[in-house]
Structures are given as C-alpha cells and as structure tokens.
Amino acid sequence: MSKGTILAVDDEPDILIALEDLFEDEYRVLTTSRPAEALEILAAEPDIAVIVSDQRMPGMTGDAMLAQARGMHDAQAILLTGYADMSAVIAALNQGGITGYATKPWDASLLRGAVRQAYERHRLGRELATERALLMGLLDHSADAIAFKDAEGRFVRLNARKAERLGRSVAECLGRTEDALHPGAAADSGVASADASAASADAAAIASGRPTDMEITEGPEGAERWSRVARVPIRDASGQVAHLAIIERDVTDQKLLESRLRQSDKMQALGTLAGGIAHDFNNLLTAILGSLELATPKIADQPRVLRLVTNATQAAQRGATLTKRLLGFSRSRDLRPRAIDLNGLIAGMGELLGGSLGGLVTLTTDLDAAAPAARVDPDQLELAILNLCINSRDAMPEGGSITVSTRIVSLSGDPDLADGDYAALAVADTGTGIPPAILQRVCEPFFTTKALGQGTGLGLAMVFGLAQQSAGRLRITSTVGEGTRVELLLPRAEAEAEGDVAPEPAAAAPVPAARILVVDDDPEVRHVTASFLNTFGYRESEAPDGASAVTLLEQTRFDLVVADLAMPGMTGVELAEIVRTRWADVPVLILTGHAEAIPIPPDLPVLRKPFESGDLAAEVSRLLTAA
C-alpha cells in the first residue's frame, strides 16, 4: 500500500528538516519555504492529504494561504503557530480553514497524532465522496427507478425516474412516504391501492430482513405496464434494518416479447395440430365424397334416395371447405402467389361483397392509387377479404360501415419482418369492438364468439395462415364500442404482368386402357380411388403399402402408380424414388391431404385430397399421355 502524502510549509529550513524527519517514516513528505509555491504544489499534487503550515511567513500568512488552498484542494490543514498568534488560529478554526493546530515548539507525539487523525479524516472523506459520486451516478443515469427509504417508509434518496413515476420532483418526495404523496387519490384511480400495496410490500421486506423480488402490473387491461421490483433491507451497525433499497425495472417490452414468443409457439403448435387433423379429415372426405359420387348414378331413378345422397355430398363438400381453411391456418396449403394489383382485386369484388353484407352495412373503399402490387395467392386473398368483411358485418347487428383500404407501409427495425415497404390491405368497421382478453385469441382455430351455428372459428385463422405463408403479417387493433381494424401486410411485387395469370387447366386427352397400381394405407380411400379408375376404363390393382407395391411391380407390368403421400414404412415419395430408379418409364402420381407433412420434389405430380373423379381422370390421362 503506498504512503499518504503531506505538505510541510515553513519559511525556516531547519523547521522543514525537522518536520520531514518527524513524518517521513509514515508519509511521503513534500516541503516548501514559500506559500506561493505551496499553492502551486497543491495544484499539481491532487493526492496531498494533509498540509502542515507555519502561520508567520513573509509575503503571505499561513491562514491566508490555507484559505486559498481550501478553494482548490480537499487536503486537511494543521496550523503551526506561537502563542502570540492564537487570534489567527481562532479565526482560521471559525472559518473552517484548518482542522487543528500545534504550538511551537511542538510535542512530537501530539503532532503525529494530529496529522494521523487529519489523514484519516481525509481518507474517509475521499471514500465518502467516491461512494456518493457512485451512488449519484447510479441514481441519475440508471434506467431503473431507484429509491432508499427509512424504516418508516420515508424517502431518504431517490432518482428522477422514481420521482417521475410518482408524479413529483425529487425534492417533493424526500422525507415523505408514498401514500403521503397522494393524499387525495380517488379509490377508483388505482393510485391508492398501488400505494397501499407498495407500503405493505415494504413493511414485509423490513420485517423479514431478507431481499424480495416481485412483479407488479399497472394500467388498464390491454395496456398494462409490468415492473420487476427488488427490495433490499439495509442494516445499521446494531444489526437492525434501518433502510430499504428499492429498485423498479420496467419489463414491459420483455413481457410483450415473451407473450409474442408464447403466442408464436402456441400458433405453431395449433398449426401442426390443424394440419394433422386436416390430413385425417381429407382421407375421410375422399372416401365419403368418392363413395357418394360412385353411388349417385346407381340411384338416378330413386329421387328420394338421390336427394339424401345429394345432401350428404353437399355436407361433405362443406367439410372439405373447412379442411382447406384448416390447411390455410397451418400454412400447409399449396399457395400460388403472384403479383396482384390489390386495388383492382378489391374493385372486382364489389358485387360479391355487396351481395354478402346485406342492406344494413355500408361498404366504402379508400384505395391508395400509389399502393404497389403484392405477391400473394389471389384466390386465397379474395377469400380472406370476404371473411374479414363478413366478420365486420356480424360485429354490427344493427348496421354500420365497413371500409376496405390500401396503402404503403414502411417498416424499419420490426422484429418480425424485414425492413422495407409493404403493401397493406385493411378492413375496418364501426362495430362493437373486441375486448383485449379476446383479441389475443381471435386467430386461434375454432375460437369464435359467435352463436352456435353462426361461425366456425376458422375465418381469421385462415387469414393468419395466409399472412404467415405469404411472408407478411396480420395486425388487429380494436376498441370496445368503437370498432375493429384488421390490416394485412404483404410483400411488395412488381406490377401484375400478363405472364402471372394462372393458366387454365388443359382438357384431358383420351388415353387407351392402361394398368394402374393404387397404393394407399387407408382401405376406404384406396377402394374409392381404384373404383374411379375402374369406372374410367382402366385396369387397377391395389396395394396397402410401399413394400407390397414394389412386390407387385416386380411381378406385373404397370403403366402408372397412384400412391398416397403419408404411409407407414415407406412414404409415397420414397416409393416414387424406387419406381423412378427401377422402372423409369412408369410415372407416379402422389395423392395427399397434407402437403407439408413430407417434402415433395417439385417435379413429382401431386393431386390434393379430397378430389373429384374428373380431377383424377384429367391428371391420370395427362400422365399416361406424356408417358
């Protein structure tokens, strides 16, 4: 540990030698015989702890020199004087210029003791100043709200951020409790209850003597602010809790991010579940619709039975529509995005929307002429707009207005989307609005606030899936009693080109009879598919799995393989690879009700379940003709 530094000032060289000899074992001693030079040394040596100065010196007295030193340095000062100079000593003591004095000739032990005490006072003062500077720096620059209270809950220190939260200045808070700062707070304002809760938590921390950490929520539902509050009891020399340190950190952004991640995980899980359900439903619907289609010609002369079969077919087709929405939510639907003029698409839906919304609702458009084209599947976007407008209509049972608008949105630093311009399409209504607790769930599949039979809970789920699969985002804002606004952000695209228009499917060309192998682990679906092919005039064989199909291929020549995608043991894609390797001239058609379950090579033809016989006939004819 380095020695402390003292400065000895005296116009007599012998005295300086004596002082240096007295203190050099304990301190680093600097000496000068001129007061003016002493001030220069003080300016250059900030670590000097004690000044020992003679009173009577030519040019400047000791008390005058020490008075100047006090304005530029924090060193402790001891004045050396004779009895005749006691008036100067008394004046210096009264003015705070010195902390002690010694008479000449001095008592060595007393002078050493006085210097040692002065040095300790200087050291403690420096430490206290450092701790104070650190504390004030922490208070002034911390992003947290920090306060120190005594055992009765009165503020003894706090920073501006804490005072701002209390709606007061720092000076107004000192010496007062939190509840004293809000003596007239209304009970329904939440201030009084918050103060009472804080006082109770303070008292509990003081009583326990242990640090506590808790989260508090303030503000109205849907606009809450979260804070993490740490309380640290501080004990005095006797071991009693004398003060309480309180640190409040705003964790609203963190909580919102956690909520967003939880919601994202939940939606991902729900999407996976929805995709799996859709796969099973599509298999069932394929068997049902196919069986009904095969049975219909056989009961053409039985109108009552035909009507029942027709009703069943229509119900199954509605189920197929619901399944498509499920696939849209699960991001599994095979979208065909292309550059679409949003304004033109909305204008073209005028008649459809007008007929769907009824006479109590006024539909207006606010289309930005500069709005860019968007890259999205136009069929799915039309369905999304229709769903949103119907939702708005249902939120206005006594009538109101719906506005469909477009605009350009520029994003920068968004956590979910890349920086840049996006095409925005919004549907706003003047309906009843959505409470915050419900707003968090509206995109969940099958969640609906509509009466039984009036909604499936898949409309917004489908729109959410379309936004996600299109590399965009769905944003919903709502105020109870004022209305709701749903905005769909979509990636920009170049203006719609003629080449982007989806081609019409080519008519199926007649193909001679061929032998086709149907591979599906679902016996009902396999039977319906084989029956369709038999109806078309083909010779069909059936296999329940990929291994059985390979065995049949080794035994019999086939012109086409129609295989399910998801099968145990061997997938349709794996079977197709074997067929292409060993029987390169035999095409393979994949049937699937859940395209996202297994990656499908882009050059492998796919037919979605449930399919109609005409779709199957056209695809089979095309593949056989090409082969």
Secondary structure, DSSP 8 states (H G I E B T S, - for coil): ---EEEEEE-S-HHHHHHHHHHHTTTEEEEEES-HHHHHHHHHH-TTEEEEEEES--TTS-HHHHHHHHHTT---EEEEEE-GGGHHHHHHHHHTTS-SEEEESS--HHHHHHHHHHHHHHHHHHHHHHHHHHHHHHHHHH-SSEEEEEETTS-EEEE-HHHHHHHTS-HHHHBT--TGGG-TT--GGGSHHHHHHHHHHHHHHHHHH-S-EEEEEEESSTTS-EEEEEEEEEEE-TTS-EEEEEEEEEE-HHHHHHHHHHHHHHHHHHHHHHHHHHHHHHHHHHHHHHHHHHHHGGGGTT-HHHHHHHHHHHHHHHHHHHHHHHHHHHTT-S----EEE-HHHHHHHTHHHHHHHH-TTEEEEEEE-TT--EEEE-HHHHHHHHHHHHHHHHHT-TT-EEEEEEEEEEEESS-SSS-SEEEEEEEEEE-S----HHHHTTTTSTT---S-TTS--S-HHHHHHHHHHHTT-EEEEEEETTTEEEEEEEEEEE----GGGS-------------EEEEE-S-HHHHHHHHHHHHHHT-EEEEESSHHHHHHHHHHS--SEEEEESS-SSS-HHHHHHHHHHH-TTS-EEEEES-TTSS---TTS-EEESS--HHHHHHHHHHHHHH-
